[in-house]
């Protein structure tokens, strides 16, 4: 999804990604199909985006100290989905 989407309050998704402190991210372990473990730093939020409605936003990065350019953005309409499920898919 493009980072220039807006929330219903008028703020951009890119502003969330750029100004979110490291303390908001939590470490999640994802297991690959061959059994190896891979750790990601993840932030999950329920929000309402213009033209999309209620969605779950998942921000993910490989290392905690990586900047906002290395953050991956996942958006889903699924209810009750966890960040680990989104990353493993």
Secondary structure, DSSP 8 states (H G I E B T S, - for coil): --TT-BBTTS-BHHHHHHH--GGG-EEEEEE-TTS-EEEEEEEEEEEEETTTEEEEEEEEESSTT--GGG-EEEEE--TT--HHHHHH-
